[in-house]
Amino acid sequence: MAAPGYDGAPHSNPLIPMSTALLWYRRDFRVADNPALAAALAAHDTVIPVYVHAPDEEAPWQPGAASRWWQHHSLTALSASLAALGSPLVIRAGDSLAELQALVRESGAVAVYWNRLYEPAIIARDKRIKTVLRKAGLVAESYNSALLVEPWEVKTGGGEPYRVFTPFWRNAGARAARAALPAPEALKPPAKPLQSLAIDALKLLPSIRWDDAFYSHWTPGEAGAWAQAEAFCADGAARYHDQRDLPAKASTSSLSPHLHFGEIGPVQLVHRTQRLLAERHAPGLVGNVEHFVRELGWREFAHHLLFHYPTTPDTPLYPKFAAFPWLPKADYADSLRAWQRGRTGVPIVDAGMRQLWTTGWMHNRVRMIVASFLTKNLLIPWQEGAAWFWDTLVDASLAANTLGWQWSAGCGADAAPYFRIFNPVLQSAKFDGDGVYLRRWVPEIAKLPDASLHAPWEAKPAVWLAAKFSPGQDYPKPVVSLSESRDRALAAYGRIKGSGDGASEG
Ligand SMILES: Cc1cc2nc3c(=O)[nH]c(=O)nc-3n(C[C@H](O)[C@H](O)[C@H](O)COP(=O)(O)OP(=O)(O)OC[C@H]3O[C@@H](n4cnc5c(N)ncnc54)[C@H](O)[C@@H]3O)c2cc1C
């Protein structure tokens, strides 16, 4: 016979002792494939989901404005699904350890479970919390929900962390993903209700409304993540390899913010795409899916690097770049502002920066172009670009953003060689030849013929006249000469090259 639960209801699993655990949600906002939740439910009959709002503990990388928007809506969605399962999310704010200790006291919990995060400040905090809780006689356990492989599980033959993607992925990607875990069918509510803040009290949404367009672009939360994943499997996945570089096509998954907030996990995506292969036999689908999973591999690589090189959000992976002759701040304030506002006069750069501002997201190819333009043509430190992305991206991830910026600036893992400077005009013509993306985001130039869209300043006056376009008036002239700034960047990079960066490995 089943042991009675403390609320008098029959205990659902006689093997599980009557005890209470806290499930500490952080950025793993889902109920399915949640290893900490599954582990807690396997050992305790009552699992209370809690969230402690403590952004200052992530300093200096507290979530930016766009991330906070996402977080608000993702917490709302999570809270609704947990309530539907029977145990609403308990929300607190303040010092994480103090709040967890208070919740332990109030609920009589004997254990705290959570899924790991990999940002240096969070790792340090979590270690401290685990030690204190265990010293107090509690069970404190952490799990991997966010990655296919833990950063410490993959090493070079010499026992070092990887700094080059291909050998990293050859090693890490060969490991089979664990089985995806199902969502629980129900959660038992706490014996006595616990006080909880309203999500609005966390003040995550902007007080001055700049987020209108976000609502039409995104549906944060686990259900929204799955809707996006299914839409990708039904359409973009089959075109991924050929079209993933074309910003006008919706052929990438747009799953980055969902992945970042843990609304869907990489293990689930690997299994879902394997199922797609089993269900559909479209030509080339295997290669497309492999390419997509390889991009998930870049996400793994980014976390691997951040874990092993925790200073890289601020400092170059290769130390010789610390001496790089960036322009002084006073000399670049205006061009930085033009870049941020999408007013550089280079259409593909401005299109990307406006897409970012309006939607909180930018296509990967265009991220590379705007980052190259900032660091190489404008000679502005990559940290300025990373900081702007941090505040404006809904998928702002310390791991991926750091990798992307250091890669673009030429100072990070697997970086583009310093002499490879994207020509934004050629990139634009190659990846948005018919100007669909440019016309969408830079309507001022929409009437120009396709051939003149990518570099309006180079068009003949007759072309301007025919399009009723006045350069410098309707749309800015370029803030910098592309050829002169390219030469300047090459000279600057030339000054630090050759001092040995160890950028290759077997
Ligand atoms: C300067 C710069 C900054 C970037 N900052 C971020 C960031 O803050 N957050 C972020 O998630 N990505 C960042 N990226 C990587 C990449 O641009 C985005 O992951 C991608 O555009 C997200 O779109 P998607 O979901 O449609 O990608 P898909 O092409 O569908 O790829 C699937 C998933 O793989 C992962 N992924 C793909 N490419 C990369 C990559 N190069 N590095 C790491 N993960 C990758 C993402 O999680 C993505 O959702 C940055 C790239 C650059 C060049």
The ligand as an SDF file (V2000), in Angstrom:
LIG
                    3D

 53 58  0  0  0  0  0  0  0  0999 V2000
   29.8130   39.4840  -33.1540 C   0  0  0  0  0  0  0  0  0  0  0  0
   28.9050   38.3090  -32.8540 C   0  0  0  0  0  0  0  0  0  0  0  0
   28.1950   38.2730  -31.6660 C   0  0  0  0  0  0  0  0  0  0  0  0
   27.3560   37.1880  -31.3810 C   0  0  0  0  0  0  0  0  0  0  0  0
   26.6680   37.1820  -30.1920 N   0  0  0  0  0  0  0  0  0  0  0  0
   25.8690   36.1200  -29.8960 C   0  0  0  0  0  0  0  0  0  0  0  0
   25.1600   36.0760  -28.6690 C   0  0  0  0  0  0  0  0  0  0  0  0
   25.2640   36.9570  -27.8080 O   0  0  0  0  0  0  0  0  0  0  0  0
   24.3290   35.0110  -28.4540 N   0  0  0  0  0  0  0  0  0  0  0  0
   24.2100   33.9820  -29.3510 C   0  0  0  0  0  0  0  0  0  0  0  0
   23.4480   33.0530  -29.0970 O   0  0  0  0  0  0  0  0  0  0  0  0
   24.9030   33.9980  -30.4990 N   0  0  0  0  0  0  0  0  0  0  0  0
   25.7260   35.0240  -30.8080 C   0  0  0  0  0  0  0  0  0  0  0  0
   26.4050   35.0270  -31.9950 N   0  0  0  0  0  0  0  0  0  0  0  0
   26.3560   33.8320  -32.8530 C   0  0  0  0  0  0  0  0  0  0  0  0
   25.2510   33.8050  -33.9140 C   0  0  0  0  0  0  0  0  0  0  0  0
   25.2270   34.9970  -34.6270 O   0  0  0  0  0  0  0  0  0  0  0  0
   23.8700   33.5140  -33.3510 C   0  0  0  0  0  0  0  0  0  0  0  0
   23.9120   32.3940  -32.4940 O   0  0  0  0  0  0  0  0  0  0  0  0
   22.8660   33.2100  -34.4590 C   0  0  0  0  0  0  0  0  0  0  0  0
   22.7830   34.2930  -35.3530 O   0  0  0  0  0  0  0  0  0  0  0  0
   21.5070   32.9330  -33.8640 C   0  0  0  0  0  0  0  0  0  0  0  0
   20.5550   32.7430  -34.8740 O   0  0  0  0  0  0  0  0  0  0  0  0
   19.8380   31.3560  -35.0630 P   0  0  0  0  0  0  0  0  0  0  0  0
   19.2860   30.8900  -33.7810 O   0  0  0  0  0  0  0  0  0  0  0  0
   18.8970   31.5090  -36.2140 O   0  0  0  0  0  0  0  0  0  0  0  0
   21.0650   30.4160  -35.4860 O   0  0  0  0  0  0  0  0  0  0  0  0
   21.1110   29.0270  -36.2260 P   0  0  0  0  0  0  0  0  0  0  0  0
   21.9330   29.2130  -37.4440 O   0  0  0  0  0  0  0  0  0  0  0  0
   19.7760   28.4440  -36.4050 O   0  0  0  0  0  0  0  0  0  0  0  0
   21.9950   28.1370  -35.2480 O   0  0  0  0  0  0  0  0  0  0  0  0
   21.4130   27.3220  -34.2280 C   0  0  0  0  0  0  0  0  0  0  0  0
   21.9820   27.6930  -32.8830 C   0  0  0  0  0  0  0  0  0  0  0  0
   23.3830   27.4400  -32.8530 O   0  0  0  0  0  0  0  0  0  0  0  0
   24.0330   28.3990  -32.0280 C   0  0  0  0  0  0  0  0  0  0  0  0
   25.0060   29.1390  -32.8320 N   0  0  0  0  0  0  0  0  0  0  0  0
   24.9760   29.3510  -34.1660 C   0  0  0  0  0  0  0  0  0  0  0  0
   26.0750   30.0310  -34.5550 N   0  0  0  0  0  0  0  0  0  0  0  0
   26.8000   30.2480  -33.4440 C   0  0  0  0  0  0  0  0  0  0  0  0
   28.0300   30.9020  -33.1960 C   0  0  0  0  0  0  0  0  0  0  0  0
   28.7530   31.4570  -34.1780 N   0  0  0  0  0  0  0  0  0  0  0  0
   28.4820   30.9630  -31.9280 N   0  0  0  0  0  0  0  0  0  0  0  0
   27.7840   30.3920  -30.9260 C   0  0  0  0  0  0  0  0  0  0  0  0
   26.6130   29.7630  -31.0990 N   0  0  0  0  0  0  0  0  0  0  0  0
   26.1240   29.6910  -32.3420 C   0  0  0  0  0  0  0  0  0  0  0  0
   22.9610   29.3360  -31.5170 C   0  0  0  0  0  0  0  0  0  0  0  0
   22.5630   28.8950  -30.2370 O   0  0  0  0  0  0  0  0  0  0  0  0
   21.8520   29.1530  -32.5230 C   0  0  0  0  0  0  0  0  0  0  0  0
   20.5760   29.4310  -32.0210 O   0  0  0  0  0  0  0  0  0  0  0  0
   27.2540   36.1170  -32.3050 C   0  0  0  0  0  0  0  0  0  0  0  0
   27.9710   36.1730  -33.5000 C   0  0  0  0  0  0  0  0  0  0  0  0
   28.7900   37.2540  -33.7790 C   0  0  0  0  0  0  0  0  0  0  0  0
   29.5480   37.2930  -35.0810 C   0  0  0  0  0  0  0  0  0  0  0  0
  1  2  1  0
  2  3  1  0
  2 52  2  0
  3  4  2  0
  4  5  1  0
  4 50  1  0
  5  6  2  0
  6  7  1  0
  6 13  1  0
  7  8  2  0
  7  9  1  0
  9 10  1  0
 10 11  2  0
 10 12  1  0
 12 13  2  0
 13 14  1  0
 14 15  1  0
 14 50  1  0
 15 16  1  0
 16 17  1  0
 16 18  1  0
 18 19  1  0
 18 20  1  0
 20 21  1  0
 20 22  1  0
 22 23  1  0
 23 24  1  0
 24 25  2  0
 24 26  1  0
 24 27  1  0
 27 28  1  0
 28 29  2  0
 28 30  1  0
 28 31  1  0
 31 32  1  0
 32 33  1  0
 33 34  1  0
 33 48  1  0
 34 35  1  0
 35 36  1  0
 35 46  1  0
 36 37  1  0
 36 45  1  0
 37 38  2  0
 38 39  1  0
 39 40  1  0
 39 45  2  0
 40 41  1  0
 40 42  2  0
 42 43  1  0
 43 44  2  0
 44 45  1  0
 46 47  1  0
 46 48  1  0
 48 49  1  0
 50 51  2  0
 51 52  1  0
 52 53  1  0
M  END
$$$$
